[in-house]
Each structure stands twice: as structure tokens, then as C-alpha cells.
Amino acid sequence: MASMEGLIGLMNRIQRACTALGDHGGGGDLPTLWESLPTIAVVGGQSSGKSSVLESIVGTDFLPRGSGIVTRRPLVLQLHQTDDGSQEYAEFLHMPQTRFTDFARVRQEIADETDRLTGKTKQISPVPIHLSIYSPKVVNLTLIDLPGLTKVAVEGQPESIVQDIENMVRSYVDKPNCIILAISPANQDIATSDAIKLAKEVDPTGERTFGVLTKLDLMDKGTNALDVLEGRAYRLQNPWVGIVNRSQADINRKVDMISAREKEREYFESSPDYAHLASRMGSEYLAKLLSEHLESVIKARIPSITAVINKTVDELESELDTIGRAVATDPGAQLYTILDLCRAFDRVFKEHLDGGRSGGDRIYGVFDHKLPAAFKKLPFDRYLSVENVKKVVSEADGYQPHLIAPEQGYRRLIGTGLTYFRGPAEATVDAVHVVLKDLVRKSIGETEQLRRFPTLQTAIATAANESLERFREDGRSTALRLVEMEATYPTVEFFRNRPQDLPAADASSKAGAKRSAESPVPLDRYGDGHYRNIASNVSQYIRMVGDELLKTIPKAAVHCQVREAKRSLLNHFYVQIGKKEAGEFAHLLDEDPAMMERRQQCWKRLELYKSARDEIDSVAWSSNR
């Protein structure tokens, strides 16, 4: 495995990449790598000595100081040990080309960068500042300095600031990969420590928590902190470390860190209370302890981090394939994309018709159920009643009654009767049209590649529906023509092959004849049986024609509507596309803004994960040399 410098440096590079590419952890629907990385979060209340501890570890004054909440953004502090004698310097991630050798300027830049994002309103922000310090006085270590926990809002801050800070700190220390550096002042009861209280909530076993006790030199005379430092007052699985920071007088006199560390060492070695713990006290020991622990945690977590990275890369690439790549700017490529998307839609539409997807069976349902049911509801019983047949035949005969069979009456009864089939014929065409329109709508929704292009979706839907309207008109005229053909020219063989019943002179007609001789009132020349026979013949003929139309009307609908929809649904659209100016293609490929933003987010996050994977691979290869 790589050296300590290599492992901690690896995490440093991945953390910088996370911030540069917008991964700060927290909520959201994008995967976060930040939360998988081992980190050390520095937690403490205001005036706990948190800033002094960090400066003691670094060995340099570099943090802003003042009253109230000074740290208002997380500060990711990455320490890099350099060779003895080399000059120390600092770099910010947001100013990658600038080296700071004057640490007073570092302090000012931290304050300025905080204000750039939060303004001078004393608000807080979860977006971290990344500061790298290169020095022979440091160990390889990464710490995250978080805003100090507070109990009251100061002037100019919202009342919610107390809870806002706690929520931000909790968002870091809640994570199982976070090591908690809980800083508490020794001159206060440990039971009231904000840092220990929070650490106890999120890490009840103390497995992830390191306790740091500051201001040991400020305790009342005759008291000490041995119960805490030796783990009796509050037990942790990791050791407590005592720190003696510079006093405010030392800071005002600009006592340097080398002198302060020497003074701290002398304090523990000469203290009657703490001399037996001196080798495990002080800021230098704390830095080495944390560095070694962080290295061991990173080493243990590398396999799981690699697994998370590989899994997430696959998921992000899959989502990007679904979303689709960014649209080309070249008009030729845009035209190709439009035509390719149209073909994709056409494939889905045909799958619905051909049975690969649901929907095409609804057309068969129109032919097999709705059309026969409509035929059965036609009022032929009323139309072919004896009274109506008698009326139609008499009107057709005029003043010259038929001699044998009422041919004109037959023709009129057949011609008028067959027109009843017009309604079901039109309804069949309309029902097929409704199904096809619905399949267009469904196909557009099911064409994955089209989802990102709402303008093109609308254009395709409009063009397809216009084509379907033309196909419907053709189908309607063809179906009605079939009905009119039957009504215009009856099949005479049907009647020639049937026995023709002559009007019989039955008893009723004879009685009628006798009465007619005695009475001037005109009577029918034929009895009801004659007209019932005509009605029966016409009914059988209409039934025969209806059976034929049950076969031919579906053929007309399939030929004129379904077949044409499969063959040429977008042909007119293709012609219109060919007439467009090159600049109009981009409009058709306007994307849903939410989809564009999602693609950009996925690309950035994928770039982050691939970069992290490359970094881990490079460390693994270098360690095997």
C-alpha cells in the first residue's frame, strides 16, 4: 500500500476535485463521493480554543480572529509535509495559480472568500473553502474546520443561526466516515461541552471521537483535568489529548508557534499533575496521532470507496445514455439527429401495430366486436315491417301495379336499406382513427430518445396526426364507396335463384274482390303474405350484403389507415424538414431545461468519480513498484 503521504495526499486530491465539481455532500438526488471519504471534522463551541488548536497543529497564524461567529464556511485544511529548509506556502483551490507565503494574506483571503459567498451579513454557507499548506513543520493531515457551535444569535444574524450551525456540523459528523475532533475547554465542566454533547449523540460508543482539552493552564489553582484526560469522566475509545494554547497576551506580542510549542512542552513536562502524561499531550502529539489514525482509516476504506466509485460510474453512464448526449451544433448533424429520432418513434409505433407492444389489438377489437354489434343494432325490423314494405312497393309501382314481382319496389327497398350500413362504416373508420392517434401519443411517450426534446415531440405529434386525418378521409370515402356500390347495383342472381311466389287468391282476397264489386272503396290487390315474402327476401339479401361488408369495411380501414400509417406516417413531415433552413433544426432540438441541467450535473459528477478512480489507481500502481 502507498505511504502515509500518498494515502492522505490521495484523499486531499479527491476532496479538492469534489469541491471543484460541486460535490459538497448533503442532500440532492446525485450520488455523493464526498460522504464516502474519511475526514476529520473539528468541532467545538465558540471560545473553546478551536482556532488556536488548528494553528498549533499547523505551526502558523493563519485563521481570521474576532468576536462572534468567525468561521462561517467549512475550511478544508490540507497539510503537506515538505523537506526541511523549504519555504512554507499556502494555496487556495479557488486561486490555483497563486502561492501565499505571507500568512497574514492567507487570513485575509479566508475572510474575503467567505464574504464573497455569504456577503457581510454573518450568514453561513455549506460550500467549503479549500486551503493547502505546504511546510516542513506539519505532518500530512487533512482537517475540516467547522463553524463554532453557539447558543445565541448575535446582532445581524437570523434567530435560526444556532440551529443552522448545528445542522451543518451534524451533516458532517453524522457520517460514519467522519472522525470527530471534539474540542472542549478544561476550565468548564465537561458535561456542558457542546462538542462532547454532539459527539455523544452521533457516536455513542466513542469509536470515531478524539477528545481535545484546551486551556489546561487556565484552570483554578488546586484543580486538574486528570479525570477527563485519563478517561474517567467521559470514556472514549480513542485517547484524550491536552493542549496549552497561546494566551491572548502571547498573540498580541506575536509569539511565534515554535516558541509556543516549546512553552507547551515545558508546561506538561514540569506539571506535577500531567508530567506522567507529557509524552501524550500537546499539539505536536495530537497532529501525529491524527495523521496516523487518518492513514489507517483511509487504508481500511480504500476497497469500499473503490467499490462505490465503480458502481456509481456505471449508474451515471447508464443515466447519461438514457438522457442522451449533448446536441451537436452542426446543422448536418442536427438534421441527422432529427431523422434518427423520427425513425426511433416510427419503430415504436410499428411495434404497437404489429404486436410487439400493446395497442394494435384494439383495432382488431373494432372489427371483431364493435362493427358486428353496430350492424345488429340497425333498425331493419322496423324498416322491413309489412306496413313499410307495402308503402315502399306501392310508391314504387305508381299508377301501374306490378304484374308478377315488384322489381322497382325491391330495388327501392334494397337501395334504401343498404344505406343504413353507412353509419357503422364511418364509425369503424373513426374508431380506428382514435386508436391510431392514441398509439401516436403513447409511442412518443415511450420513445426514450425523444423525451429530452419537447419541441420535436410536438412537431412529430402534429405531423403524425395530420397524416392520420388524411388517412381517415381516405378510409371513410373507401368504406362508404363499398356501401354505395352494394346499394347501386344489387346482385340479381340472388333473386333469380329464388322461387317467385305469385300473389295468391286466398279467401281474404276473394272476399275482398266480392266486396270491391259491391263497394267503391279501393283495396290492396295483394294480401299481407305477399309483402311478408318481399320483406323476407330483402332481409336475406341485406343480411348477405352485411356479411360481406363485415369483411370489406375492415379491409378498407386497414388498407387506407393502418397500412398507410405504417408506410408513410411521417413522409409529409420529412418533406417539410427538407425545406427548412439550417438554423431551424436547432429549434426542433430545443431540450427540456431540467433535462439539460441534469445532464450537466451527471457529467460533472461522472468526471469527479472517474478522476477519483484514476487517483486511486495511480497510488496503487506507485505502491507496487
C-alpha positions in Angstrom: 0.0 0.0 0.0 1.1 3.6 -0.6 2.9 5.7 2.0 1.1 7.9 4.5 1.9 10.9 2.4 0.4 9.1 -0.7 -2.8 8.0 1.1 -3.6 11.3 2.7 -2.5 13.1 -0.4 -4.9 10.9 -2.4 -7.8 12.0 -0.2 -6.7 15.6 -0.5 -6.8 15.5 -4.3 -10.2 13.7 -4.3 -11.6 16.3 -1.8 -10.4 19.1 -4.0 -12.0 17.5 -7.0 -15.3 17.1 -5.1 -15.4 20.8 -4.3 -14.3 21.9 -7.8 -17.1 19.8 -9.3 -19.8 20.7 -6.9 -20.0 17.7 -4.6 -20.2 19.1 -1.0 -22.2 16.2 0.4 -25.6 16.7 1.8 -29.0 16.2 0.1 -29.8 16.0 -3.5 -30.5 13.3 -6.0 -27.0 12.9 -7.3 -24.6 10.4 -5.8 -22.0 12.0 -3.5 -18.4 10.9 -3.2 -17.6 13.4 -0.5 -19.6 11.5 2.1 -17.6 8.3 1.3 -14.2 9.9 2.1 -12.6 9.6 5.5 -12.4 13.1 7.1 -11.5 14.7 10.4 -14.1 17.4 11.5 -13.0 19.9 14.1 -16.0 20.6 16.4 -16.2 23.0 19.3 -18.2 25.8 20.8 -17.3 29.4 20.4 -14.3 30.3 22.7 -13.4 26.7 23.1 -9.9 27.4 21.6 -10.7 25.6 18.3 -8.8 28.1 16.1 -5.8 28.0 18.4 -5.7 24.2 18.2 -5.6 24.3 14.4 -2.9 27.0 14.4 -0.9 25.0 16.9 -1.1 21.9 14.6 -0.1 24.0 11.6 2.6 26.0 13.5 1.5 29.2 11.8 -1.0 32.0 12.4 -3.4 31.9 9.5 -7.0 31.9 10.7 -9.3 35.0 11.0 -10.0 36.1 14.6 -12.7 38.2 16.1 -15.8 38.1 18.2 -18.9 36.2 17.4 -19.0 33.6 14.6 -15.7 33.9 12.7 -15.8 30.6 10.8 -18.9 30.8 8.6 -17.9 28.3 5.9 -16.3 24.9 6.3 -12.5 25.2 5.9 -10.9 22.1 4.4 -7.3 22.4 5.7 -4.9 20.1 3.8 -1.4 19.9 5.3 1.5 18.6 3.2 4.9 18.0 4.8 7.8 19.2 2.8 11.6 18.8 3.1 13.4 20.5 5.9 14.6 24.0 5.0 12.0 24.5 2.3 9.8 27.6 2.4 6.3 27.2 3.6 3.5 28.5 1.5 -0.3 28.2 1.0 -2.6 27.7 -1.9 -6.4 28.1 -2.3 -8.4 25.9 -4.6 -10.3 28.9 -5.9 -6.9 30.6 -6.7 -4.9 27.7 -8.0 -2.2 29.8 -9.6 -1.4 31.9 -6.6 1.1 31.0 -3.8 0.8 32.7 -0.5 4.0 33.0 1.6 2.6 35.8 3.8 0.1 34.1 6.1 -1.5 37.4 7.0 -2.7 37.4 3.4 -4.0 33.9 3.9 -6.0 35.0 6.9 -7.5 37.9 4.8 -8.3 35.7 1.8 -10.2 33.3 4.0 -12.3 36.2 5.3 -12.7 37.7 1.8 -13.7 34.3 0.2 -16.2 33.8 3.0 -17.8 37.2 2.3 -17.8 36.6 -1.5 -20.4 33.8 -1.0 -22.2 34.9 2.2 -21.8 38.6 1.9 -21.1 40.6 5.0 -24.4 39.5 6.6 -22.9 37.0 9.0 -24.8 34.2 7.3 -23.2 30.7 7.0 -22.7 28.5 3.9 -22.0 24.8 3.5 -19.7 25.3 0.5 -16.2 24.7 1.8 -13.0 26.7 1.3 -10.0 24.5 0.4 -6.7 25.6 1.8 -3.5 23.6 1.3 -0.4 24.4 3.4 3.0 23.1 2.4 5.5 23.3 5.2 8.3 21.3 6.9 6.6 22.0 10.3 3.4 20.0 9.6 2.5 16.3 9.3 0.4 15.0 6.4 -3.1 15.6 7.6 -6.5 16.9 6.5 -8.8 18.6 8.9 -12.2 20.3 8.3 -12.7 23.4 10.5 -16.5 23.9 11.0 -18.3 26.9 12.4 -18.3 27.1 16.2 -21.4 25.8 18.0 -23.3 28.7 19.6 -26.3 29.1 21.9 -27.4 32.6 20.9 -27.6 34.6 17.7 -25.6 37.9 17.5 -26.9 41.1 16.1 -27.3 40.8 12.3 -27.9 37.1 12.3 -31.3 35.3 11.9 -32.7 33.6 15.0 -32.2 30.3 13.1 -28.4 30.6 13.1 -28.0 28.5 16.2 -29.9 25.6 14.6 -28.4 26.2 11.2 -24.8 25.9 12.5 -25.7 22.7 14.4 -27.4 21.2 11.3 -24.2 22.0 9.3 -21.9 20.5 11.8 -24.2 17.5 12.3 -24.3 16.9 8.5 -20.5 16.2 8.7 -20.2 14.3 12.0 -23.3 12.1 11.3 -21.4 10.3 8.5 -19.7 7.0 9.6 -16.6 8.0 7.7 -16.1 11.2 9.8 -13.6 11.3 12.6 -14.7 13.8 15.2 -12.1 16.1 16.9 -14.2 17.3 19.8 -12.6 20.4 21.4 -13.6 21.4 24.9 -12.1 24.0 27.3 -10.7 22.5 30.6 -11.9 25.4 32.6 -15.6 24.4 32.0 -17.5 21.3 33.2 -17.1 18.6 30.5 -20.8 17.8 31.0 -21.7 21.1 29.4 -19.3 20.8 26.4 -21.2 21.5 23.2 -18.7 19.3 21.2 -18.9 16.3 23.5 -22.7 16.6 23.7 -23.0 16.4 19.9 -20.3 13.7 19.6 -22.2 11.6 22.1 -25.4 11.8 20.1 -23.8 10.8 16.8 -21.1 8.5 18.1 -22.4 7.0 21.3 -19.7 4.3 21.5 -16.9 6.9 21.1 -15.3 4.9 18.3 -14.9 7.9 16.0 -14.3 10.6 18.5 -11.0 12.1 19.7 -11.3 14.4 22.7 -9.1 17.6 23.0 -9.0 19.5 26.2 -7.8 23.1 25.9 -6.9 25.9 28.4 -5.5 23.5 31.0 -3.3 26.3 32.2 -6.3 28.4 33.0 -8.0 26.0 35.4 -8.4 27.1 39.0 -5.5 26.5 41.3 -5.7 23.2 43.0 -7.7 21.6 40.3 -6.8 19.5 37.3 -8.3 17.6 34.4 -6.9 14.1 35.0 -10.4 12.6 35.3 -11.1 13.7 31.7 -7.6 13.1 30.2 -7.5 9.6 31.8 -11.0 8.7 30.6 -12.8 8.5 33.9 -15.1 11.5 33.4 -16.1 10.6 29.8 -14.6 7.5 28.2 -13.7 7.4 24.5 -12.2 4.5 22.5 -9.5 7.0 21.4 -7.2 8.9 23.8 -7.9 12.4 25.2 -5.2 14.9 24.4 -4.5 18.1 26.4 -3.4 21.3 24.7 -2.0 24.5 26.1 -2.7 27.3 23.6 -1.1 30.7 23.4 -2.6 33.3 25.6 -4.1 36.4 24.2 -1.1 38.3 25.5 1.2 35.9 23.6 -0.9 36.5 20.4 -0.7 40.3 20.9 3.1 40.0 21.4 3.2 37.9 18.2 4.9 35.0 20.0 5.7 32.5 17.2 4.5 29.0 17.1 7.9 27.4 17.6 8.2 29.2 20.9 4.6 28.4 21.8 5.1 24.7 21.2 8.3 24.7 23.3 6.4 26.5 26.1 3.6 23.9 25.8 6.1 21.1 26.1 7.7 22.6 29.1 4.3 23.0 30.8 3.4 19.3 30.6 6.9 18.1 31.5 7.1 20.3 34.6 3.5 20.0 35.7 3.1 17.8 38.8 -0.4 16.9 37.6 0.4 16.0 34.0 4.1 15.1 33.8 3.3 11.4 33.6 1.2 12.1 30.5 3.6 14.6 28.9 4.6 12.3 26.0 0.9 12.0 25.0 0.0 15.7 25.4 0.4 18.7 23.2 -0.4 19.9 19.7 2.6 18.1 18.1 1.5 14.8 19.6 -2.1 15.4 18.5 -1.1 16.1 14.9 0.9 12.9 14.7 -1.9 10.9 16.4 -4.5 12.2 14.0 -2.3 11.7 10.9 -1.5 8.1 11.8 -5.2 7.4 12.6 -6.4 9.0 9.4 -3.9 6.9 7.4 -5.2 3.7 8.9 -8.8 4.7 8.3 -8.1 5.6 4.7 -6.2 2.3 4.2 -9.1 0.3 5.5 -11.7 2.3 3.5 -10.0 2.3 0.1 -11.6 -1.0 -1.1 -15.1 0.1 -0.2 -14.5 3.6 -1.7 -13.3 1.9 -4.9 -16.4 -0.3 -5.0 -18.7 2.8 -4.5 -16.8 4.6 -7.3 -17.1 1.8 -9.8 -20.8 1.2 -9.1 -21.6 4.9 -9.3 -19.7 5.3 -12.6 -21.8 2.6 -14.1 -25.0 4.2 -12.8 -24.1 7.7 -14.1 -23.1 6.4 -17.5 -26.3 4.5 -17.8 -28.3 7.6 -16.9 -26.4 9.6 -19.4 -27.1 7.0 -22.1 -30.8 7.4 -21.2 -30.7 11.2 -21.2 -28.6 11.3 -24.3 -25.5 13.2 -25.2 -25.4 16.9 -25.9 -26.9 18.0 -29.2 -24.4 18.8 -31.9 -24.2 22.4 -33.2 -23.5 21.4 -36.9 -26.7 21.7 -39.0 -25.9 18.4 -40.8 -25.5 16.5 -37.6 -28.7 18.2 -36.2 -30.7 17.0 -39.3 -29.3 13.5 -38.9 -30.3 13.6 -35.2 -33.9 14.7 -36.1 -34.3 12.0 -38.7 -32.8 9.4 -36.3 -35.3 10.4 -33.6 -38.2 10.2 -36.1 -37.1 6.7 -37.0 -36.9 5.7 -33.4 -40.5 6.9 -32.9 -41.6 5.1 -36.1 -40.2 1.8 -34.8 -42.1 2.1 -31.5 -45.3 3.0 -33.4 -45.0 0.0 -35.6 -44.3 -2.3 -32.7 -47.7 -1.2 -31.3 -49.4 -2.1 -34.5 -47.5 -5.4 -35.1 -48.0 -6.8 -31.7 -44.6 -6.1 -30.1 -46.4 -3.6 -27.8 -49.9 -3.4 -26.6 -52.5 -1.3 -28.6 -52.7 -2.9 -32.0 -55.2 -5.5 -30.7 -57.7 -2.6 -30.1 -58.0 -2.2 -33.8 -59.0 -5.9 -34.2 -61.5 -5.3 -31.4 -63.2 -2.6 -33.5 -63.5 -5.1 -36.4 -64.5 -8.2 -34.4 -66.8 -6.6 -31.8 -67.8 -3.0 -32.4 -68.7 -3.3 -36.1 -70.8 -6.5 -35.8 -72.6 -5.0 -32.7 -73.4 -1.9 -34.7 -74.8 -3.9 -37.5 -77.1 -5.8 -35.1 -78.5 -2.5 -33.8 -79.6 -1.3 -37.3 -83.5 -0.9 -37.4 -84.2 -3.4 -40.2 -87.1 -5.0 -38.3 -88.9 -1.7 -38.4 -87.8 -0.9 -41.9 -89.0 -4.3 -43.3 -92.3 -4.3 -41.5 -95.3 -5.2 -43.6 -96.7 -1.7 -43.4 -93.4 -0.1 -44.6 -92.8 -2.7 -47.3 -96.4 -2.2 -48.6 -95.9 1.6 -48.6 -92.5 1.4 -50.4 -93.7 -1.1 -53.0 -96.9 0.9 -53.7 -95.0 4.1 -54.1 -92.5 2.4 -56.4 -95.4 0.9 -58.6 -97.0 4.2 -59.0 -100.3 4.0 -61.1 -99.2 0.8 -62.8 -99.2 -2.1 -60.4 -96.5 -4.8 -60.8 -97.6 -7.8 -62.8 -95.6 -10.6 -61.2 -92.7 -9.4 -58.9 -92.4 -5.8 -57.8 -88.9 -5.2 -59.2 -88.9 -1.4 -58.6 -90.1 -2.0 -55.1 -87.4 -4.5 -54.5 -84.7 -2.1 -55.8 -86.0 0.8 -53.7 -86.2 -1.4 -50.5 -82.7 -2.7 -51.1 -81.1 0.6 -52.1 -82.6 2.5 -49.1 -82.0 -0.4 -46.7 -78.3 -0.7 -47.5 -77.7 3.0 -46.7 -78.2 2.1 -43.1 -74.7 0.5 -43.3 -73.1 3.9 -43.8 -73.2 4.8 -40.1 -71.3 1.7 -38.9 -68.9 2.1 -41.8 -68.0 5.6 -40.8 -67.9 4.7 -37.1 -65.4 1.9 -37.8 -63.1 4.3 -39.7 -63.4 6.9 -36.8 -62.7 4.2 -34.2 -59.6 3.1 -36.0 -58.5 6.7 -36.2 -58.9 7.2 -32.5 -56.8 4.1 -31.8 -54.1 5.3 -34.2 -54.0 8.7 -32.6 -53.7 7.2 -29.2 -50.8 5.0 -30.4 -49.0 8.0 -31.7 -49.3 9.7 -28.3 -48.1 6.5 -26.5 -45.3 6.0 -28.9 -44.0 9.5 -28.4 -44.0 9.0 -24.7 -42.3 5.6 -25.0 -39.5 6.7 -27.3 -36.8 7.3 -24.7 -34.6 9.3 -27.1 -37.4 11.8 -27.7 -38.1 12.7 -24.0 -35.5 15.4 -23.9 -36.9 17.2 -27.0 -40.4 18.6 -26.2 -40.5 20.8 -29.3 -39.7 17.9 -31.6 -42.2 15.8 -29.8 -44.9 18.4 -30.5 -43.8 18.6 -34.2 -43.9 14.8 -34.7 -47.3 14.5 -33.0 -48.7 17.3 -35.1 -47.4 15.9 -38.3 -48.5 12.3 -37.5 -52.0 13.4 -36.6 -52.3 15.4 -39.8 -51.3 12.3 -41.7 -53.8 10.2 -39.8 -56.5 12.7 -40.6 -55.8 12.3 -44.3 -55.8 8.5 -43.9 -59.2 8.8 -42.2 -60.7 10.7 -45.0 -59.4 8.2 -47.5 -60.7 5.3 -45.3 -64.1 6.9 -44.9 -64.6 7.5 -48.6 -63.5 4.0 -49.4 -65.8 2.4 -46.8 -68.8 4.5 -48.0 -68.0 3.6 -51.6 -68.3 -0.1 -50.7 -71.7 0.5 -49.2 -72.8 2.7 -52.2 -71.6 0.0 -54.7 -73.8 -2.6 -53.0 -76.8 -0.2 -52.9 -76.3 0.9 -56.5 -76.1 -2.5 -58.2 -77.8 -5.4 -56.4 -76.7 -8.9 -57.1 -79.6 -10.1 -59.4 -78.5 -13.8 -59.2 -79.6 -13.8 -55.6 -83.2 -13.2 -56.7 -83.2 -15.2 -59.9 -82.2 -18.3 -58.0 -85.1 -17.8 -55.5 -88.7 -19.1 -56.3 -91.0 -16.2 -57.0 -94.3 -16.5 -55.1 -97.2 -15.1 -57.1 -99.9 -13.3 -55.3 -102.4 -16.0 -54.2 -106.2 -15.5 -54.4 -106.8 -16.7 -50.9 -110.1 -16.4 -49.1 -109.4 -13.0 -47.8 -108.6 -11.7 -51.3 -111.7 -13.4 -52.7 -113.8 -11.8 -50.1 -112.1 -8.5 -50.8 -112.9 -8.9 -54.5 -116.5 -9.6 -53.8 -116.7 -6.5 -51.6 -115.0 -4.4 -54.2 -117.7 -5.3 -56.6 -120.2 -4.1 -54.1 -118.3 -1.1 -52.7 -116.5 1.8 -54.4 -113.7 1.9 -51.7 -110.3 0.8 -53.2 -108.5 -2.1 -51.5 -105.0 -3.7 -51.8 -104.6 -6.0 -54.7 -102.3 -8.4 -52.7 -102.5 -9.9 -49.2 -100.1 -9.4 -46.3 -98.4 -12.7 -47.1 -97.2 -11.3 -50.4 -95.5 -8.4 -48.6 -94.1 -10.6 -45.9 -92.5 -12.6 -48.6 -90.9 -9.5 -50.2 -89.7 -8.4 -46.7 -88.1 -11.8 -46.2 -86.3 -11.8 -49.5 -85.0 -8.3 -48.9 -83.9 -9.1 -45.4 -82.0 -12.1 -46.5 -80.3 -10.1 -49.2 -79.4 -7.3 -46.8 -78.0 -9.9 -44.4 -75.9 -11.3 -47.2 -74.6 -7.9 -48.1 -74.0 -7.1 -44.4 -71.9 -10.3 -44.0 -69.8 -9.2 -47.0 -69.4 -5.6 -45.6 -68.2 -7.1 -42.3 -65.3 -8.4 -44.3 -64.7 -5.5 -46.7 -65.1 -2.5 -44.3 -62.2 -3.7 -42.1 -60.1 -4.2 -45.3 -60.8 -0.7 -46.3 -59.7 0.6 -42.9 -56.6 -1.5 -42.8 -55.7 -0.6 -46.4 -56.3 3.1 -46.1 -55.4 3.8 -42.5 -53.3 1.2 -40.8 -51.2 0.2 -43.8 -50.6 3.8 -44.7 -49.8 4.8 -41.1 -47.1 2.1 -41.1 -45.8 3.1 -44.5 -45.9 6.8 -44.6 -46.9 8.3 -41.3 -44.1 10.9 -41.3 -43.5 11.2 -45.0 -45.0 14.7 -45.2 -43.0 15.7 -42.2 -39.8 14.6 -43.9 -40.7 16.7 -46.9 -41.2 19.7 -44.6 -38.0 19.1 -42.8 -36.1 19.1 -46.1 -37.4 22.6 -46.8 -36.3 24.1 -43.5 -33.4 26.4 -43.2 -30.3 25.0 -41.3 -30.9 27.4 -38.4 -34.4 25.9 -37.8 -33.1 22.5 -36.9 -31.7 23.8 -33.5 -35.2 25.0 -32.6 -36.7 21.5 -33.1 -33.9 20.1 -30.9 -34.6 22.5 -28.0 -34.4 20.5 -24.8 -36.2 20.5 -21.6 -34.1 22.8 -19.4 -34.4 20.4 -16.5 -33.0 17.6 -18.7 -30.1 19.8 -19.8 -29.3 20.7 -16.2 -29.5 17.1 -15.2 -27.1 16.0 -18.0 -24.6 18.7 -16.9 -24.8 17.6 -13.3 -24.3 13.9 -14.3 -21.4 14.8 -16.5 -19.7 16.8 -13.7 -20.3 14.1 -11.2 -19.1 11.4 -13.6 -15.9 13.4 -14.2 -15.4 13.5 -10.4 -15.8 9.8 -9.9 -13.5 8.9 -12.9 -10.9 11.4 -11.6 -11.1 9.7 -8.2 -10.8 6.3 -9.7 -7.7 7.4 -11.6 -6.2 8.9 -8.5 -6.7 5.6 -6.5 -5.3 3.6 -9.4 -2.2 5.8 -9.6 -1.5 5.4 -5.9 -2.0 1.6 -6.1 0.4 1.3 -9.1 3.0 3.5 -7.5 2.9 1.4 -4.3 3.6 -1.8 -6.3 6.8 -0.5 -7.9 
